[in-house]
């Protein structure tokens, strides 16, 4: 790729690679920056990602281990694990003479340090507008070009006219993007649904039934709604793709690593062993839960399901956690 790329994706994990594939299939020239070098070499040689082995990288994706060419793209996409994103971007920013029109992050979670959303940290650090892409999406299905609908939340510093252009640029016939201005709501929904997915996995592995799972998902949405609205997000975000949609997928889909983590806890596997079994995949809900609770405490709201998930992560007995939730004092819906 000798000319300027259209999009640069930073982070060659499954999700970053799947998005790069979706955009490249539409004819976009995409630079995919990854680490370690051995992964990038494998992508170059095999044109397949080890976690997306059924899908081949389109010709217009260039995997790179050095970020220079990626920096020249007008749109940067950050697909790095949430907790290490600020640290990696600090290093990348110090190397980059260019700045893009926009950075879009696709990571879900709340930072443990400072309990901030990622856009709150990256925007002042990079001095560029930061958007977020989130919603119900498993990487393997996007890589295989299966129909997916997600939300692109852009800051108000991007004009309405430009927002619509960016929506069109990043949409494909099989990847439908809905436009939002509610970054707060979209980021918090993406974070909290991972915590709730851990609880859903627990309910399933304990054999508590579909009634229990439906109750959990519905009451989980109520918790999500309380946090989002108290922190300035919009209720319609919670009821849309970024909230309800992503929660339904992650609480029921077998590919969800947060759900799988909850299942393992229900089977008596320790939190440490469950995390270790995921190999290089990060269980974001483990990190997000405490940060979400800290945020809730700061604004004076209750997140009972998240609190029990935090206890589970600390090694509490799964049956007792469920009993505590069921025995809470009765209230109106």
Helices and strands as residue ranges (DSSP letters): E 7-10, H 14-25, E 30-33, H 37-46, E 48-49, E 52-56, E 61-64, G 70-72, E 75-78, H 82-95, E 102-105, H 118-126, E 129-134, H 139-143, E 148-153, H 160-170, E 175-180, H 183-205, H 210-230, H 235-238, I 241-245, H 246-252, H 257-266, H 271-276, H 284-299, H 304-313, H 318-326
